[in-house]
């Protein structure tokens, strides 16, 4: 069902036998209070996001591709999924993917409890894996790279992808509004079809899950506005202007999250440079190496 004006329904109209909505897609504007936002940004001011490369010595680029950096700086909480370790991708990609990272600050942990309660209230239990909890968070800093010639490269869009961590995903957005779209799978004969879309406003919450939105559809950020002229300065990140920050909360089974010292030697070799960079400003990461 394509909704050209971009408004998600909080629940789909179809329900299962036990009364739960099938594959609910939840959106709440202005969900984060000004006080919570202030606390979150005070915490963000203590972080030093990093740039990562997509590939590494032990995970080289495919034959038709070159080594490249990610399009934006990132920071992870709960566990760190380094790009060069190929992220968490069950059922086969579960080991040597998730490295123990810093815990959530109180303000985020408080919000997580609320997100989890909302999921348990609105979702069919069959869509919530046993042991599910939002123990992982990817913080993405979206904006423009400033090139050497002074031109800007818009890196705020995100291509079609899936979040492979099991169970529902929750995200909160800050800054310029972003247009997220859920689309059908790409094929060689035609472009993706937009199934539904939503503008994610500053301080908004979005939750999605179930087979439809996690397994069958891709999602992408098609556009991030520039109307408000919002800019978030980043420490030790030059030639980049951030206009949107997004927190994506996910679930990884605890048995698949390991300290850095438990990684396979090849994985440890590939990510040591990032661990050392993080350790420059984090006592936690300093203790891990």
N, C-alpha and C positions, 0 to 999 in steps of 0.2 A: 504493500500500500504506500504509494508515494504521496507525501504531504508537501506540496510546493511552498507553503508558508513556513514550514520548518517546525511545527509544534508537535512534540511527542505527546501521546497520551500516557498518563501515569501507569495505566494498566491496559492490556489488550482486553477486548470485550469477551473473548472466549475464555471459558474457565474449565478446569479439570473436574473430575468427579468429586474431589474433596473440597471444592470451592476455591482453590488457589488459582490465580491468573496464570495462564500459559505464557511463558517467556516474557515476563513484565520488563518494561523499559521505563525506568523511573527518572524523572527530571524535576529538580526543585530549584527555582531561581532564588537568589538572595538567601541561600540556606546557611551560609557562614555569617555569623554576626560580626559587626565591626570590631568588637573586643577580641573575638577569636582570630580574626584576620590580623589584628595588631600583634597578637602573641605569635602567630605563625610567622609573620615577617620579622619579628625580633629573632626568632629561631633561625630563619633563613639567613639572617645577617651573620650568623656564626659559621655558616658552611662555605666551603671552597669547592664549587663544582669543577669537574675536570672534563677535558676533551679525551675521547677514546678513538683508537683506530679500529676499523672493522675487522681486520685480519692480523695475523701474527706469524712468528717463525714456525710454530707447530700447527697453525691453521692458516695456510697461505691462501691467497685469492684463487678462485677457479681460473681455468685457462683463459677465459674470455673477459676477465675482470682485472682491475688494478687495485692495489692497496689504496684505501681512502679513509678519511676521518669521518666520524659521525657528523651530522649536520648541525648539532647543537650540544652545548655542555649538559651534563647530567649529574645527578647525585642519587644514590639509593639508600634506603633505610631498611632495616630488618635483615636483608641479605643483598649482596651486590652481584648482579648478573653482568659480567663483563661481555662486551660485544664480541671480542675475539674468542670467547668460549662458547659462542653460539646461543647464548641465552637458554632459558629453561624450556624444554620442548618434549613433554612426554608423548608417547610412552618410551621412546628410545633415548631421547636427550635429557636425562635426569641426573647423571653423575658428573662431577667436576664442572658444574654450571653455576652453583649458588654458594657464594662465599659469605660467611657470617659478617654482618655489618652492624652499624650503630643502632641502638634501640630508638623507638619513637619518643619524642618529647611528650610531656603530659597533655598538651593541648591537642595533639594529633591522636594520642591514645584515647582521649575522651571522645573525640569525633568517631574514631573507629568503632567503639562500642555502640554508638548510635547507628552507624551504617550497618553493622552486623545484626542489630535488633530489627532494623527495617527490612533487611533481606529475609530474615526468618519469619517476619510477619507477612510479607507479600509473595514470597516464592514458594513454589511447590517443593516440598522436601526432597523430591527426586532430583532437583537441580542444584542441591547443596551437598557437596561431597562430605563424607564422614570426616570429622576433625577440621572442617573448613573454618578458617578465621583469616582476617586480613593482616597477615604477618609480613608483607612485603610492600614497599612503596618505591616507585620510580618517580623522581622529580625531574621533569623536562623543562628546560629554559628555551622558549621559542622566540625567535627574532630574526635580525638581519646580520649577516656577516658583512663587514666593511672591507672591501678589497683594497689592494695596494694602490689602484688607480682612483680610489675614492668612491667607486660605484658600490651599490648595495646588492647583495644576493639574499633574496627572501628565503629564509630557511624555516619559516613558521609552519609551512604545510607539512603534512605527513602522508605518505603513500599508503595504499591499501595493504592491510595486514590483519593478523589475528593475535590476540593475547592468549597464549597457550596454557597459562597457569589454570588449573581446574577451578570451576565454580564461578560465581558472580564477581564482577569487577566494579569497584567504586572509584570515582574521580572527582576532584574539586579543582576549579579553575579560578585564576586571578589575572587581572589585567584586561587587555583587549578581548572582545568576544570572538569566539571561534566557531566555525561551521563544521560540525561533525556529521558524517554521512555513513550509513550502513548500506553496503552495496553487495550485489550478487557477484559471484566468482567471475573473474576475467576469463576470456577465451580468445582464441586467435581470430575469430570472425567478427566480433562485435565488442563495443565498449561495455564497461560495467553498467548495470542498471541500479539507480538509486532506489532503495526500498523505503527508507525514511531518513529524515535529517533533523538536526536541531542546532540552534545557535546556543552555545555555551557562554553565558554571561559571567561577569566578575562575581565571585562569591557563590557560584552555583555548584550544585551536586548532581552528578549523573551516576546511575547504577544500571548495568546491563548484565544479562546472564541467560541461561537456558540454551538449548541446542541451537535455536534459531540465530541468536546474536553472538554466541561464542563459537559454534562449530560450522554453521552453514554460511553465515555472512562475513564479509570483510568489513572493516571500518577504516575511515581515513579522515584527516582534517583537511578539508578542501580550501579553507581560507581563514586567515586571521586578520581582523580589521586593523586599521591604523588611525581611526578617527579620533580617538581620545588622546593620542600622542603620549601614551604611557611608556615609561622607560624604567627598568629595574637595573641598577648598576650591579655588576658582579665583580668580586674580588679576584685579582690576578687573571682575569679574562679580558684580553684586549681585542680590539677590532670586531666587537660583537655587541649589538644592542638588543636587549631582551624586552619584549613587549607583552609576553604572556608566560605565566608559570602554571604548570599543571601537575597535580599529584595523582598518580594512579595507584590504587591499593589493590593488591592481589593476594592469592594464597599459594604457598609452596609447602608441601608436606615437610615437617621438621627433619625427617630422616634424610632428606636430600639437600639440607643446608649444612655446610661443614666449615670449620675454621680454615684459614689459609694454609696452615701447616698440614692439613689432611688432604689437600689437593694432590693429584698425580703430579709427578715431577715436571712433565711437559706443560701442564696447565699452570703450575706454580711459576715456571720460567716465563711464560707468556704474560702473566699479569703482575709480576713483581714490580715492574716500573710504575704501574698505577697504584699499587699498594704503598710504595715508597712516596709517591706524590701525595697520597691521602694522609700518610703518616706525618707529613710536614706540619699539618694543622689539626690533627686528631690524635688524642691520647689513645683512643680505642685502637685505631689502625696501627699506631706505633707499637702497641702491645702485641699485635698479631704477627709482626715480622721480627 
